[in-house]
Amino acid sequence: MTHEMLATLRPLLVAEASAEARACGTEQSDLEQAVWLRLLERLDTDGPPVDPHGWLRRAVRSEGRRSRRTARLERPYAAEPADDHGAGPEQQALAAARDRALHDAVRRLPGRCPSLMAALLSPKDLTYREIAGELGISQGSLGPERSRCLGCLRRLLTPEVAAREPRG
């Protein structure tokens, strides 16, 4: 039943994800991967949906909304220059401490996250295809895995960031 359902739903998922990905500014393959994952989780807990086609359409829209929310919450560091060469000694020391804390937190991440983050931050500026080949995982898995790793990293760094904030 599961293989038949997946084969039947695949063309619909490709079409729906293609349309939704353009609307929400995400990669189609990332959206497809997220919906397949949600379906597998559902099959494991609740069994197959009563209306698989309707469920799939709703799941694609839901994942698209989640992707848009995530994109709105992620902001570049506009206040902090990426290049600290012109900074004075104090700023350089603070930047070095911040970099050490980041690298220490990345090393403490679970599973494949340290190697994934290292590949993403590589000065070689690797493409997703190159990173997937280097790590031996599918290219479609990179987006969701990157999101999970960044969430873990954010949770690891939150106590450290809170400890450095000035108390008013």
Backbone bond lengths (Angstrom), bond angles and torsions (degrees), N, CA, C in turn:
res aa  C-N    CA-C-N  psi(-1)  N-CA   C-N-CA  omega(-1)  CA-C   N-CA-C  phi
1 M - - - 1.454 - - 1.525 110.78 -
2 T 1.322 118.59 -42.89 1.456 121.97 -175.58 1.521 111.55 -65.29
3 H 1.338 117.88 -45.63 1.463 120.49 -179.35 1.525 111.20 -64.24
4 E 1.345 116.33 -40.55 1.462 119.99 177.50 1.518 110.77 -62.84
5 M 1.333 116.22 -43.58 1.452 120.13 -179.37 1.528 110.34 -63.98
6 L 1.324 117.80 -43.43 1.461 121.01 179.54 1.523 110.90 -62.84
7 A 1.317 117.29 -43.54 1.460 121.06 179.17 1.523 111.02 -63.73
8 T 1.317 116.72 -37.41 1.468 121.07 179.26 1.527 110.98 -70.81
9 L 1.313 117.28 -38.40 1.471 121.17 -175.18 1.529 113.25 -81.50
10 R 1.314 117.92 -21.97 1.473 120.49 -174.01 1.532 113.44 -55.08
11 P 1.339 120.41 -50.91 1.475 118.68 -179.63 1.532 112.87 -60.68
12 L 1.325 116.27 -38.04 1.463 119.59 178.64 1.527 110.27 -66.15
13 L 1.332 116.65 -42.46 1.459 119.69 179.12 1.523 111.35 -62.57
14 V 1.324 117.18 -42.87 1.465 120.72 179.31 1.525 109.88 -59.54
15 A 1.335 116.90 -46.41 1.470 120.63 -179.25 1.523 111.55 -65.79
16 E 1.322 117.34 -46.89 1.467 120.96 -178.72 1.530 111.52 -65.53
17 A 1.332 116.64 -43.57 1.465 120.70 -179.40 1.521 110.93 -65.93
18 S 1.321 116.53 -36.31 1.463 120.08 178.48 1.526 110.64 -62.02
19 A 1.311 116.60 -46.72 1.468 120.72 179.87 1.527 111.16 -67.00
20 E 1.309 116.89 -44.22 1.470 120.22 -177.01 1.526 111.68 -71.09
21 A 1.326 117.57 -35.81 1.470 120.64 -179.05 1.522 110.45 -61.25
22 R 1.313 117.29 -41.76 1.468 120.01 177.76 1.517 110.66 -62.91
23 A 1.318 116.24 -40.48 1.465 120.42 -177.60 1.521 112.57 -69.88
24 C 1.331 117.27 -33.23 1.468 118.77 -176.13 1.526 113.12 -104.16
25 G 1.337 117.41 0.44 1.460 120.09 175.35 1.514 114.57 70.85
26 T 1.318 116.97 34.94 1.460 120.43 178.88 1.526 109.06 -122.15
27 E 1.294 116.65 170.65 1.455 121.95 177.62 1.524 109.32 -75.88
28 Q 1.317 116.52 135.22 1.460 121.42 179.16 1.527 110.74 -58.67
29 S 1.319 116.92 -43.08 1.466 119.94 -177.73 1.530 111.48 -64.91
30 D 1.339 117.28 -34.59 1.465 119.82 177.03 1.524 110.79 -65.75
31 L 1.328 115.52 -41.25 1.460 120.32 179.27 1.535 110.69 -65.45
32 E 1.323 116.72 -43.81 1.464 120.32 177.61 1.526 110.73 -60.22
33 Q 1.329 116.05 -45.76 1.467 120.93 -178.77 1.526 110.46 -60.27
34 A 1.325 117.16 -42.41 1.466 120.73 -179.19 1.526 111.12 -64.74
35 V 1.329 117.21 -39.66 1.464 120.59 180.00 1.528 110.55 -69.62
36 W 1.342 117.80 -41.64 1.469 119.74 177.05 1.528 109.63 -60.17
37 L 1.315 116.28 -42.64 1.466 119.97 179.77 1.525 110.39 -61.77
38 R 1.317 116.13 -45.11 1.467 119.64 178.84 1.529 110.60 -60.87
39 L 1.345 117.43 -40.34 1.461 120.77 178.90 1.532 110.79 -64.18
40 L 1.326 116.45 -43.73 1.472 119.07 178.97 1.523 110.94 -62.75
41 E 1.326 117.33 -40.68 1.467 120.03 177.11 1.526 110.27 -61.83
42 R 1.328 115.81 -42.68 1.464 119.74 179.37 1.529 111.21 -63.90
43 L 1.339 117.09 -44.28 1.463 120.51 179.62 1.523 110.83 -59.21
44 D 1.331 115.92 -35.48 1.462 121.11 -178.64 1.528 111.56 -71.16
45 T 1.336 117.06 -34.19 1.470 119.61 -175.19 1.530 113.33 -99.75
46 D 1.343 116.76 -49.74 1.460 120.47 -172.39 1.518 114.53 -110.94
47 G 1.318 117.14 -5.51 1.458 119.80 -175.82 1.523 110.66 83.59
48 P 1.320 117.14 -177.57 1.465 120.16 -177.04 1.525 111.27 -66.62
49 P 1.327 116.75 148.54 1.469 119.55 177.74 1.534 110.28 -68.31
50 V 1.323 115.45 151.00 1.461 121.01 179.52 1.531 110.11 -64.25
51 D 1.333 116.07 -43.01 1.468 122.44 179.06 1.534 107.18 -116.97
52 P 1.342 118.84 84.97 1.467 121.01 -174.85 1.529 113.87 -57.81
53 H 1.333 117.85 -39.52 1.461 120.49 -178.09 1.534 110.83 -67.31
54 G 1.316 116.69 -44.49 1.473 120.38 177.31 1.517 110.89 -65.29
55 W 1.336 116.03 -42.24 1.464 119.70 178.87 1.518 110.34 -60.01
56 L 1.340 116.55 -43.87 1.456 120.60 -178.24 1.531 110.95 -62.52
57 R 1.331 117.26 -44.35 1.470 120.12 178.87 1.531 110.92 -60.13
58 R 1.328 116.35 -44.57 1.471 119.87 179.13 1.526 111.28 -64.96
59 A 1.331 116.42 -39.30 1.466 120.22 -179.64 1.530 111.19 -65.15
60 V 1.329 116.86 -40.43 1.470 120.18 178.33 1.526 109.78 -62.32
61 R 1.338 117.12 -45.45 1.478 120.37 179.72 1.533 110.63 -62.85
62 S 1.323 115.44 -41.84 1.464 120.15 -179.57 1.530 111.22 -63.80
63 E 1.322 116.74 -44.82 1.466 120.11 178.48 1.525 110.99 -65.61
64 G 1.330 117.09 -34.89 1.467 120.61 176.02 1.517 110.97 -63.48
65 R 1.335 116.96 -43.58 1.479 120.32 177.49 1.529 110.58 -62.70
66 R 1.342 115.93 -42.11 1.466 119.44 178.86 1.526 110.44 -61.14
67 S 1.313 116.18 -41.38 1.466 121.16 179.37 1.531 111.09 -62.85
68 R 1.338 116.54 -42.37 1.475 119.67 178.39 1.530 111.02 -64.63
69 R 1.342 116.73 -42.01 1.475 119.89 178.39 1.521 110.54 -60.82
70 T 1.314 116.30 -44.71 1.466 121.04 -179.87 1.519 110.29 -61.77
71 A 1.325 116.72 -43.58 1.471 120.55 -179.65 1.522 110.91 -63.48
72 R 1.335 117.06 -36.73 1.473 119.64 178.91 1.523 111.56 -68.47
73 L 1.334 117.04 -32.82 1.460 120.90 -177.29 1.524 112.61 -79.57
74 E 1.321 117.54 -28.17 1.458 120.84 -178.63 1.519 108.76 -83.33
75 R 1.307 116.69 120.03 1.456 122.39 -177.89 1.522 109.81 -122.03
76 P 1.338 117.06 142.34 1.469 118.76 174.55 1.525 109.93 -71.85
77 Y 1.302 115.89 157.70 1.464 121.26 178.65 1.517 109.45 -82.49
78 A 1.324 117.02 79.31 1.456 121.03 -178.33 1.536 110.89 -71.87
79 A 1.329 117.23 -29.23 1.463 120.51 -176.69 1.526 111.98 -78.95
80 E 1.323 117.35 -20.43 1.458 120.46 -178.17 1.522 109.58 -111.19
81 P 1.320 117.13 117.00 1.468 117.76 179.11 1.521 110.56 -67.18
82 A 1.315 115.41 144.29 1.467 120.02 178.33 1.519 110.53 -71.63
83 D 1.309 116.44 -24.81 1.463 121.51 -177.51 1.528 108.68 -110.93
84 D 1.327 117.61 113.89 1.465 122.13 -177.23 1.529 112.88 -98.54
85 H 1.347 118.79 21.44 1.462 120.46 -175.54 1.531 112.56 -64.37
86 G 1.322 117.83 -33.19 1.458 119.92 -177.93 1.517 113.08 -86.23
87 A 1.315 118.68 -0.48 1.458 121.95 -176.70 1.526 110.62 -78.49
88 G 1.325 114.17 154.81 1.454 120.10 177.19 1.516 110.81 -75.85
89 P 1.329 116.88 177.66 1.476 121.39 -176.42 1.532 113.05 -59.09
90 E 1.324 116.96 -39.34 1.460 118.89 -179.03 1.533 110.81 -66.01
91 Q 1.336 116.42 -44.11 1.464 119.86 178.92 1.525 110.73 -65.09
92 Q 1.327 116.87 -37.61 1.464 119.78 178.37 1.524 111.34 -65.31
93 A 1.340 116.44 -39.75 1.468 120.52 178.40 1.529 110.42 -65.56
94 L 1.331 116.56 -41.87 1.463 120.13 178.59 1.536 110.82 -65.40
95 A 1.325 116.49 -41.18 1.459 120.55 178.67 1.530 110.29 -64.41
96 A 1.321 117.51 -40.55 1.466 120.92 178.93 1.530 110.31 -64.72
97 A 1.327 117.58 -40.25 1.466 121.42 178.49 1.535 110.01 -65.36
98 R 1.328 116.03 -40.80 1.459 120.52 178.58 1.535 110.30 -63.89
99 D 1.322 116.55 -42.29 1.472 120.79 178.70 1.524 111.18 -64.10
100 R 1.358 116.58 -41.97 1.466 119.91 178.24 1.526 110.80 -61.95
101 A 1.341 116.61 -43.72 1.471 120.28 179.45 1.525 110.62 -62.23
102 L 1.315 116.96 -40.19 1.460 120.89 178.87 1.531 110.64 -64.87
103 H 1.324 116.94 -48.42 1.466 120.36 -179.04 1.533 111.34 -64.71
104 D 1.332 117.33 -37.37 1.469 120.05 176.59 1.529 110.54 -63.84
105 A 1.333 116.43 -42.70 1.465 120.31 179.71 1.526 110.49 -65.23
106 V 1.325 118.15 -40.34 1.465 121.38 179.01 1.522 109.96 -61.47
107 R 1.324 117.78 -41.01 1.470 120.82 179.19 1.529 112.13 -64.80
108 R 1.344 117.46 -27.08 1.470 121.34 -179.43 1.534 112.91 -85.35
109 L 1.312 118.59 -4.72 1.459 121.34 -178.89 1.528 110.20 -64.93
110 P 1.336 116.92 152.09 1.470 120.22 -178.84 1.526 112.73 -80.37
111 G 1.319 116.27 161.22 1.456 124.04 170.56 1.510 115.08 55.75
112 R 1.334 115.42 -132.88 1.464 122.36 -177.95 1.519 113.01 -81.64
113 C 1.321 117.33 -3.86 1.467 120.40 -173.68 1.539 113.33 -56.24
114 P 1.332 120.62 -43.88 1.467 117.80 -179.93 1.530 112.81 -59.71
115 S 1.333 117.25 -42.86 1.468 118.54 -179.12 1.523 110.78 -72.01
116 L 1.328 118.26 -34.90 1.464 120.91 177.50 1.522 110.34 -65.17
117 M 1.327 117.02 -46.61 1.471 120.39 -179.59 1.526 110.29 -64.27
118 A 1.326 117.57 -39.65 1.468 120.32 177.98 1.526 110.25 -61.67
119 A 1.325 116.82 -41.29 1.471 119.98 179.23 1.528 110.87 -67.07
120 L 1.329 116.83 -40.58 1.465 120.00 179.63 1.530 111.98 -66.63
121 L 1.323 116.30 -33.63 1.465 120.90 -178.23 1.524 112.97 -92.89
122 S 1.320 116.39 4.20 1.458 120.96 -176.98 1.526 111.61 -61.32
123 P 1.327 117.22 138.95 1.469 119.58 176.99 1.526 112.17 -66.66
124 K 1.338 117.71 -11.84 1.461 121.21 177.73 1.524 111.67 -71.82
125 D 1.349 117.64 -13.36 1.465 123.03 179.75 1.525 110.43 54.46
126 L 1.336 114.97 58.56 1.457 122.13 -176.80 1.522 111.87 -69.35
127 T 1.331 116.94 147.44 1.455 121.29 173.76 1.525 108.65 -80.42
128 Y 1.352 116.28 166.09 1.464 120.00 177.19 1.521 110.20 -59.75
129 R 1.315 117.86 -38.06 1.466 121.23 179.71 1.531 109.80 -62.36
130 E 1.344 117.34 -44.06 1.464 120.69 -179.81 1.530 111.00 -66.37
131 I 1.338 116.33 -40.93 1.469 120.30 179.23 1.527 109.94 -64.08
132 A 1.337 116.50 -44.41 1.471 120.21 179.59 1.525 110.37 -59.97
133 G 1.328 116.80 -42.85 1.462 119.96 178.39 1.514 112.15 -65.20
134 E 1.329 116.31 -39.95 1.465 121.31 -179.38 1.528 111.19 -65.80
135 L 1.352 116.49 -38.69 1.464 120.41 -176.96 1.528 113.04 -91.67
136 G 1.339 116.92 -9.95 1.456 120.30 179.67 1.517 113.69 71.15
137 I 1.348 117.33 35.23 1.462 121.14 176.99 1.522 108.41 -128.26
138 S 1.326 116.68 167.23 1.461 119.39 -178.21 1.531 110.13 -74.25
139 Q 1.318 114.39 149.00 1.461 120.40 -179.36 1.528 110.82 -63.00
140 G 1.315 117.28 -35.41 1.458 121.27 179.28 1.517 113.44 -66.52
141 S 1.329 117.70 -21.17 1.469 121.49 179.31 1.516 112.74 -81.08
142 L 1.320 117.66 -17.87 1.464 120.04 -174.07 1.521 113.16 -62.61
143 G 1.325 117.75 -45.58 1.469 120.28 -178.30 1.520 112.26 -59.45
144 P 1.350 118.15 -55.31 1.460 119.29 178.74 1.528 113.07 -61.43
145 E 1.336 116.65 -38.90 1.468 119.04 179.87 1.529 110.61 -67.95
146 R 1.338 116.33 -40.00 1.472 120.80 176.88 1.522 109.68 -59.29
147 S 1.337 116.99 -43.83 1.465 120.53 179.16 1.525 111.35 -61.17
148 R 1.340 116.26 -43.71 1.473 118.99 178.63 1.530 110.97 -63.51
149 C 1.332 116.36 -42.82 1.465 120.19 -179.28 1.522 111.05 -64.08
150 L 1.335 116.42 -42.28 1.467 119.45 179.02 1.523 111.21 -65.22
151 G 1.338 116.76 -36.05 1.465 120.01 175.62 1.522 111.28 -62.77
152 C 1.326 116.21 -43.98 1.473 120.61 177.25 1.525 110.31 -62.69
153 L 1.329 116.15 -43.75 1.466 120.60 179.98 1.522 110.51 -62.23
154 R 1.316 116.42 -42.08 1.470 121.06 179.08 1.523 110.19 -60.81
155 R 1.347 116.57 -43.16 1.469 119.69 179.24 1.525 111.54 -66.64
156 L 1.333 116.59 -36.74 1.470 119.23 178.30 1.528 111.53 -66.81
157 L 1.318 116.31 -38.55 1.460 120.23 -175.59 1.525 113.77 -83.23
158 T 1.306 119.17 -20.23 1.459 121.63 -176.42 1.528 112.55 -55.10
159 P 1.332 119.95 -48.11 1.470 118.48 179.06 1.534 112.02 -63.03
160 E 1.341 117.18 -35.86 1.454 120.05 -179.64 1.525 111.21 -69.84
161 V 1.307 116.70 -39.22 1.465 120.72 178.85 1.521 109.62 -68.02
162 A 1.345 117.04 -42.75 1.464 121.09 -179.74 1.525 111.07 -63.54
163 A 1.333 117.15 -34.78 1.463 120.42 -179.33 1.521 111.66 -68.45
164 R 1.348 117.13 -26.92 1.471 120.36 -178.12 1.518 113.31 -88.45
165 E 1.329 117.30 -13.80 1.464 119.76 -176.80 1.525 109.25 -69.03
166 P 1.350 116.85 137.84 1.464 120.32 179.54 1.533 110.14 -65.56
167 R 1.288 115.22 140.45 1.473 120.39 178.40 1.526 107.85 -92.34
168 G 1.345 114.54 131.66 1.453 119.92 -173.12 1.442 111.63 -95.08
